[in-house]
Amino acid sequence: MRKPRIAIIYGGQSGEHEVSLLSARSVMAALDRSKYDLLPVKIGKDGRWAVSGELLPAAERRALGIGGRRTLAPGAAKGALSTEDGRPAETIDLAIPVIHGTGGEDGCLQGLLELAGIPYAGSGVLGSAVGMDKIAQKMIFEREGFKVSPYAHFSAAQWALDRDGVLARVTRDLPDFPLFIKPANSGSSVGISKAHDHAELEA
């Protein structure tokens, strides 16, 4: 009887690519190789999928038959990742998404795995999307009666069209400095800055 095959999907195109490699290494170290067949799947910075043994010792790469990189196309068959040149698909019993930030924690990867019929660990599409988008999250929390920290938000388009109006609204709604500024839908520690006055806020 074959061991369940677990795909550890890591890398990705976000600014947290390198952090994801460290996380994937930790996940793989924690899994019992006597119980599970591990399939490390890397999404490169260029968006290409490949079975990659870069996180494994050389002897283990040989044992798993991962001598080089095999480029994959996701979703070519239910419950599988297929090689782009039509070679047999990699059947997967469970995927563990270990991609940080955009494309990994925002529901995109989860939706793709659901379309491919591949079970996965972690939050579903909606939970991932809401968890990643801090504005949507705050709005939902407020709607359900939870207290949230005071905040103001705006889009890149609004900033480009009416910078002065945006600054006026933000300082009206949040009159006390310092203020913390961050992208609404990046990783929790990405792009944070602290403004002590109006000049730093605009910058």
N, C-alpha and C positions, 0 to 999 in steps of 0.2 A: 504494500500500500504506500503510495507516494506521500511525502510530507506536504503539508499545506504551503503554498508559495506566497510569500509576502513581498510585495513591491514597495521599496522605500523610494519615494519620489522626492528629489531634492534639487537644489540649484535655483533655476528660475531667472527671470529677467528683471527682477526688482533690484534695488540698491542693497538688498540684504543677502545677495547671492552667497558671499563668502561665509556669512554667519550660518546659512543653511547647511553648508558642507560640514561645519562643526556639529550642528544638531543631528544631521544624518549619521555621522560617525558615532555619536552617543547612542542613538536609537539602535543601530546595528550591533553595537557592543553589548546592549542589554538583552537582545533577542537570543534565545536558546537555539543554536545551530543544529542541535541534535533533534529538535522538534520541527523546525521550519526551514524551508528552502528560501534563501534570501535572494532577491533580484533588485540590485541597486539601479535605479533609473534616474539619469541626470537630464534635466532640462537646461540646456546651455544658455548663455547670455544672448545668443542669437535666436533662441526659441526652439532649437532642434532637440528632439528627444533621442536618447541613446541609452542602451544598457552600458553601464560604465563601472569598471572595477577599480576606479581610482582610490576608493576608500577602503579597499581590501588588501591584505598582504598578498604577495605574488603567488604563494602556494595555494591560497584560497581562491584566487582568481582562476588558476588552472583547474582546481577541483570543480568550480562552478561552470567551467567552460567559457569564462569571460576573458579570453586572451586579448581581445581588442575591443573597440567600440562597435556596437551594432545599432545603426540608426533605426528608430521606431516611428511608427505613425499611430497615434492613439485612436482608439475607437473603431478600428477596422473590423473587429469581430466582438461579439458580446463576451464580456469577461476576459478580454485579451488585449494585448498590445501586439501589433503586427509589424514585421520588418517591411520597410518600404519597397524592397525588391521582390516581395511576394513569398519570402521564406516563411516557414511555420510560425504561427503566432505564439507569444509567450502567455500561457494561461495563468491567470492571477486569481488567487482566492481572497486576498485582502490587500488593499493599498494603504500605506501610511504616508499621507502628505506631510513633508517636512520642509516645505517652501515657505519662507517668511515674506510677509508683505504682499504687494500687488501680484495678482495671478496665482497666489497660493493660499492666502488666508481670507480672500474676499468673495469666495463662492464660485469663482471661475473654474478652478480645478475640480471642485466638488461637483459642479454641474456636468463637466466633461466625464468624470468617472461614473456618474449616474447614467448618462447617455450611453456609455460603453458597457453598462451592466457590471461594473466592478465595485464590490463593497469596499468601503473605506472607513478609517478611524477618524474620530473627531466630529466637529459640528457639521450640520447639513448646509445646504445652499443658503437659505434665508438667514440662519443663525450666523454663518460666516460673513455674509454681506453686511448685516446690521452691526456685527461686532467690529468690522473693519471701518465702517463709515461712522465717524464720531458724531456727526450732525444728526443722521437718522437715528442713531442710538439714543442720543439725548432727547430727541423729539418723542420717541416711543416711550422712554422712561417717564418723561413729563406727562404724557397722555395717560399712563398707568398710575400716576400719582406719586412717583418717586421724586425725591429731591435731587437736583443736579446742580453743579457749580454754575454760577452765572457765565454766560458765553455769548459771543456774537459770531456770525459767520457770513461769508460772502464768496462768490465764485470768481474765478480768474477773469471771466468776461466782465463782471461788474467792476472789478478792480481796474481793468484796462479802459473801460468807458467812463468811469466816474470815481477816480481815486480820492478826490477831496470829499465827495459825498460818503464814500465808504468809511474814510477816517473819521468824519464827523459822527456817523452813526455808531461806530465802534466806541469812540470815546464818550458818546452820550450814554450808551448802554453799559459801558464799563469805565466809569470815570476815575477809578483809583488805580494808580500804578504801584508795583510793577504788573505787567500783563505777560502772559505766556502765549506764544503764537506757534501754531503747528499746522501741517497739512491735515485735512479732514480724513483722508483715507490712505495714509501710509502706515508703516509700522509704528508701534507705540513710542519708540524713542527716536524716530527719524524726523529731521527737519525742525526740531524744537528750538525756539529762540526766546530770550527774555528781554522785554522792553521796559526800561526804567522811565522813559519820557516819550513825548510825541515824536521826536526825531528818530529814536530807536524803533518806535512802533512802525513808522513809515518805511524805514530801511528793512 
